[in-house]
């Protein structure tokens, strides 16, 4: 079974492929049934792993590495 972090990553990857831009934290939360603070936790985890980059102060800045 995939971890929540993997589910967040998979959603972000699919969203970027379909829309050519990153989802908002709110959109990730809605899609993955998570609060925005939990989304931020998982995005930070992915950033620390070197799998994504983003600017915490700006919306839709997530990019895959």
N, CA, C and O atoms as a GROMACS GRO file, in nm:
protein
  260
    1UNK      N    1   0.084  -0.118   0.000
    1UNK     CA    2   0.000   0.000   0.000
    1UNK      C    3   0.089   0.125   0.000
    1UNK      O    4   0.189   0.131   0.071
    2UNK      N    5   0.051   0.222  -0.078
    2UNK     CA    6   0.129   0.345  -0.091
    2UNK      C    7   0.113   0.433   0.034
    2UNK      O    8   0.007   0.437   0.095
    3UNK      N    9   0.219   0.501   0.068
    3UNK     CA   10   0.213   0.594   0.181
    3UNK      C   11   0.140   0.721   0.137
    3UNK      O   12   0.122   0.745   0.018
    4UNK      N   13   0.100   0.801   0.233
    4UNK     CA   14   0.034   0.926   0.202
    4UNK      C   15   0.126   1.018   0.123
    4UNK      O   16   0.081   1.087   0.032
    5UNK      N   17   0.254   1.017   0.157
    5UNK     CA   18   0.350   1.100   0.082
    5UNK      C   19   0.355   1.057  -0.064
    5UNK      O   20   0.360   1.142  -0.152
    6UNK      N   21   0.353   0.928  -0.090
    6UNK     CA   22   0.353   0.878  -0.228
    6UNK      C   23   0.225   0.916  -0.300
    6UNK      O   24   0.228   0.947  -0.420
    7UNK      N   25   0.111   0.914  -0.229
    7UNK     CA   26  -0.016   0.953  -0.291
    7UNK      C   27  -0.013   1.101  -0.329
    7UNK      O   28  -0.061   1.138  -0.436
    8UNK      N   29   0.042   1.185  -0.243
    8UNK     CA   30   0.054   1.327  -0.272
    8UNK      C   31   0.143   1.346  -0.394
    8UNK      O   32   0.109   1.422  -0.485
    9UNK      N   33   0.258   1.278  -0.397
    9UNK     CA   34   0.350   1.289  -0.511
    9UNK      C   35   0.282   1.245  -0.641
    9UNK      O   36   0.295   1.312  -0.743
   10UNK      N   37   0.211   1.134  -0.636
   10UNK     CA   38   0.143   1.083  -0.756
   10UNK      C   39   0.038   1.183  -0.805
   10UNK      O   40   0.025   1.204  -0.926
   11UNK      N   41  -0.036   1.243  -0.713
   11UNK     CA   42  -0.137   1.342  -0.753
   11UNK      C   43  -0.070   1.462  -0.818
   11UNK      O   44  -0.114   1.508  -0.924
   12UNK      N   45   0.035   1.513  -0.756
   12UNK     CA   46   0.105   1.630  -0.810
   12UNK      C   47   0.159   1.599  -0.949
   12UNK      O   48   0.143   1.679  -1.042
   13UNK      N   49   0.221   1.484  -0.965
   13UNK     CA   50   0.277   1.445  -1.095
   13UNK      C   51   0.167   1.438  -1.201
   13UNK      O   52   0.183   1.493  -1.310
   14UNK      N   53   0.056   1.372  -1.169
   14UNK     CA   54  -0.053   1.358  -1.265
   14UNK      C   55  -0.115   1.495  -1.297
   14UNK      O   56  -0.147   1.523  -1.413
   15UNK      N   57  -0.133   1.577  -1.197
   15UNK     CA   58  -0.193   1.709  -1.218
   15UNK      C   59  -0.107   1.793  -1.311
   15UNK      O   60  -0.158   1.857  -1.404
   16UNK      N   61   0.023   1.793  -1.288
   16UNK     CA   62   0.114   1.871  -1.374
   16UNK      C   63   0.110   1.819  -1.518
   16UNK      O   64   0.110   1.898  -1.612
   17UNK      N   65   0.105   1.687  -1.534
   17UNK     CA   66   0.097   1.629  -1.669
   17UNK      C   67  -0.031   1.672  -1.740
   17UNK      O   68  -0.029   1.701  -1.860
   18UNK      N   69  -0.142   1.678  -1.666
   18UNK     CA   70  -0.271   1.711  -1.727
   18UNK      C   71  -0.293   1.860  -1.748
   18UNK      O   72  -0.358   1.899  -1.845
   19UNK      N   73  -0.239   1.944  -1.660
   19UNK     CA   74  -0.270   2.087  -1.663
   19UNK      C   75  -0.153   2.177  -1.699
   19UNK      O   76  -0.171   2.298  -1.718
   20UNK      N   77  -0.034   2.122  -1.708
   20UNK     CA   78   0.088   2.198  -1.740
   20UNK      C   79   0.124   2.303  -1.636
   20UNK      O   80   0.202   2.395  -1.664
   21UNK      N   81   0.069   2.291  -1.518
   21UNK     CA   82   0.109   2.375  -1.405
   21UNK      C   83   0.077   2.298  -1.277
   21UNK      O   84   0.001   2.201  -1.278
   22UNK      N   85   0.135   2.343  -1.168
   22UNK     CA   86   0.121   2.272  -1.041
   22UNK      C   87  -0.016   2.298  -0.976
   22UNK      O   88  -0.077   2.402  -0.998
   23UNK      N   89  -0.062   2.203  -0.897
   23UNK     CA   90  -0.186   2.225  -0.822
   23UNK      C   91  -0.159   2.316  -0.702
   23UNK      O   92  -0.045   2.330  -0.658
   24UNK      N   93  -0.264   2.375  -0.651
   24UNK     CA   94  -0.253   2.451  -0.526
   24UNK      C   95  -0.252   2.353  -0.409
   24UNK      O   96  -0.290   2.237  -0.424
   25UNK      N   97  -0.209   2.400  -0.294
   25UNK     CA   98  -0.210   2.314  -0.175
   25UNK      C   99  -0.353   2.271  -0.144
   25UNK      O  100  -0.377   2.158  -0.102
   26UNK      N  101  -0.448   2.361  -0.165
   26UNK     CA  102  -0.589   2.329  -0.139
   26UNK      C  103  -0.637   2.218  -0.233
   26UNK      O  104  -0.709   2.128  -0.190
   27UNK      N  105  -0.599   2.225  -0.361
   27UNK     CA  106  -0.640   2.120  -0.456
   27UNK      C  107  -0.579   1.985  -0.418
   27UNK      O  108  -0.646   1.882  -0.428
   28UNK      N  109  -0.455   1.986  -0.374
   28UNK     CA  110  -0.392   1.860  -0.328
   28UNK      C  111  -0.468   1.806  -0.209
   28UNK      O  112  -0.498   1.686  -0.203
   29UNK      N  113  -0.500   1.894  -0.115
   29UNK     CA  114  -0.574   1.851   0.004
   29UNK      C  115  -0.709   1.791  -0.030
   29UNK      O  116  -0.746   1.687   0.024
   30UNK      N  117  -0.782   1.856  -0.119
   30UNK     CA  118  -0.913   1.803  -0.158
   30UNK      C  119  -0.900   1.666  -0.225
   30UNK      O  120  -0.976   1.574  -0.195
   31UNK      N  121  -0.805   1.654  -0.314
   31UNK     CA  122  -0.789   1.530  -0.389
   31UNK      C  123  -0.742   1.414  -0.301
   31UNK      O  124  -0.780   1.299  -0.322
   32UNK      N  125  -0.660   1.445  -0.201
   32UNK     CA  126  -0.601   1.341  -0.116
   32UNK      C  127  -0.669   1.332   0.020
   32UNK      O  128  -0.624   1.256   0.106
   33UNK      N  129  -0.775   1.410   0.041
   33UNK     CA  130  -0.848   1.411   0.168
   33UNK      C  131  -0.758   1.448   0.286
   33UNK      O  132  -0.757   1.379   0.388
   34UNK      N  133  -0.682   1.556   0.269
   34UNK     CA  134  -0.589   1.601   0.372
   34UNK      C  135  -0.612   1.749   0.401
   34UNK      O  136  -0.660   1.823   0.315
   35UNK      N  137  -0.578   1.791   0.522
   35UNK     CA  138  -0.580   1.934   0.554
   35UNK      C  139  -0.462   2.001   0.484
   35UNK      O  140  -0.366   1.935   0.445
   36UNK      N  141  -0.469   2.133   0.470
   36UNK     CA  142  -0.358   2.204   0.406
   36UNK      C  143  -0.229   2.192   0.486
   36UNK      O  144  -0.121   2.186   0.428
   37UNK      N  145  -0.239   2.187   0.618
   37UNK     CA  146  -0.118   2.172   0.699
   37UNK      C  147  -0.055   2.035   0.678
   37UNK      O  148   0.067   2.022   0.679
   38UNK      N  149  -0.137   1.933   0.658
   38UNK     CA  150  -0.085   1.799   0.631
   38UNK      C  151  -0.024   1.794   0.491
   38UNK      O  152   0.078   1.728   0.471
   39UNK      N  153  -0.084   1.862   0.397
   39UNK     CA  154  -0.027   1.872   0.262
   39UNK      C  155   0.111   1.936   0.270
   39UNK      O  156   0.206   1.886   0.210
   40UNK      N  157   0.122   2.044   0.345
   40UNK     CA  158   0.252   2.112   0.361
   40UNK      C  159   0.356   2.018   0.422
   40UNK      O  160   0.472   2.020   0.381
   41UNK      N  161   0.316   1.936   0.518
   41UNK     CA  162   0.406   1.839   0.579
   41UNK      C  163   0.459   1.742   0.473
   41UNK      O  164   0.580   1.719   0.466
   42UNK      N  165   0.370   1.687   0.391
   42UNK     CA  166   0.412   1.588   0.292
   42UNK      C  167   0.494   1.653   0.180
   42UNK      O  168   0.587   1.591   0.128
   43UNK      N  169   0.460   1.775   0.141
   43UNK     CA  170   0.540   1.844   0.039
   43UNK      C  171   0.680   1.874   0.092
   43UNK      O  172   0.778   1.863   0.018
   44UNK      N  173   0.690   1.912   0.218
   44UNK     CA  174   0.822   1.936   0.277
   44UNK      C  175   0.902   1.807   0.279
   44UNK      O  176   1.022   1.807   0.251
   45UNK      N  177   0.837   1.698   0.311
   45UNK     CA  178   0.904   1.567   0.311
   45UNK      C  179   0.955   1.534   0.171
   45UNK      O  180   1.068   1.487   0.157
   46UNK      N  181   0.875   1.556   0.070
   46UNK     CA  182   0.917   1.531  -0.068
   46UNK      C  183   1.031   1.624  -0.110
   46UNK      O  184   1.122   1.583  -0.181
   47UNK      N  185   1.024   1.749  -0.066
   47UNK     CA  186   1.133   1.844  -0.095
   47UNK      C  187   1.262   1.800  -0.027
   47UNK      O  188   1.369   1.806  -0.087
   48UNK      N  189   1.253   1.757   0.098
   48UNK     CA  190   1.371   1.710   0.171
   48UNK      C  191   1.432   1.586   0.106
   48UNK      O  192   1.553   1.564   0.115
   49UNK      N  193   1.349   1.506   0.041
   49UNK     CA  194   1.396   1.387  -0.030
   49UNK      C  195   1.455   1.424  -0.167
   49UNK      O  196   1.514   1.339  -0.234
   50UNK      N  197   1.439   1.549  -0.208
   50UNK     CA  198   1.491   1.593  -0.337
   50UNK      C  199   1.403   1.556  -0.455
   50UNK      O  200   1.450   1.556  -0.569
   51UNK      N  201   1.277   1.523  -0.430
   51UNK     CA  202   1.188   1.479  -0.538
   51UNK      C  203   1.109   1.594  -0.600
   51UNK      O  204   1.064   1.584  -0.714
   52UNK      N  205   1.092   1.703  -0.524
   52UNK     CA  206   1.023   1.821  -0.576
   52UNK      C  207   1.096   1.946  -0.526
   52UNK      O  208   1.179   1.940  -0.436
   53UNK      N  209   1.061   2.058  -0.587
   53UNK     CA  210   1.102   2.189  -0.536
   53UNK      C  211   0.976   2.274  -0.532
   53UNK      O  212   0.882   2.252  -0.609
   54UNK      N  213   0.974   2.373  -0.443
   54UNK     CA  214   0.865   2.470  -0.440
   54UNK      C  215   0.905   2.587  -0.353
   54UNK      O  216   0.995   2.577  -0.269
   55UNK      N  217   0.837   2.698  -0.373
   55UNK     CA  218   0.857   2.817  -0.292
   55UNK      C  219   0.742   2.821  -0.192
   55UNK      O  220   0.628   2.846  -0.230
   56UNK      N  221   0.770   2.798  -0.062
   56UNK     CA  222   0.663   2.792   0.037
   56UNK      C  223   0.578   2.918   0.045
   56UNK      O  224   0.463   2.912   0.090
   57UNK      N  225   0.629   3.032   0.002
   57UNK     CA  226   0.555   3.157   0.011
   57UNK      C  227   0.469   3.189  -0.109
   57UNK      O  228   0.399   3.290  -0.110
   58UNK      N  229   0.473   3.105  -0.211
   58UNK     CA  230   0.399   3.134  -0.334
   58UNK      C  231   0.319   3.011  -0.376
   58UNK      O  232   0.359   2.898  -0.351
   59UNK      N  233   0.206   3.035  -0.441
   59UNK     CA  234   0.121   2.928  -0.489
   59UNK      C  235   0.165   2.870  -0.621
   59UNK      O  236   0.228   2.938  -0.702
   60UNK      N  237   0.133   2.745  -0.641
   60UNK     CA  238   0.155   2.675  -0.769
   60UNK      C  239   0.301   2.677  -0.816
   60UNK      O  240   0.328   2.690  -0.935
   61UNK      N  241   0.395   2.666  -0.724
   61UNK     CA  242   0.536   2.667  -0.761
   61UNK      C  243   0.600   2.529  -0.752
   61UNK      O  244   0.721   2.517  -0.765
   62UNK      N  245   0.522   2.426  -0.728
   62UNK     CA  246   0.576   2.291  -0.717
   62UNK      C  247   0.628   2.246  -0.853
   62UNK      O  248   0.559   2.260  -0.954
   63UNK      N  249   0.748   2.194  -0.856
   63UNK     CA  250   0.800   2.132  -0.978
   63UNK      C  251   0.869   2.002  -0.941
   63UNK      O  252   0.928   1.989  -0.834
   64UNK      N  253   0.862   1.908  -1.032
   64UNK     CA  254   0.920   1.776  -1.011
   64UNK      C  255   1.068   1.780  -1.047
   64UNK      O  256   1.108   1.855  -1.136
   65UNK      N  257   1.146   1.701  -0.982
   65UNK     CA  258   1.289   1.692  -1.014
   65UNK      C  259   1.315   1.568  -1.093
   65UNK      O  260   1.430   1.541  -1.130
   0.00000   0.00000   0.00000
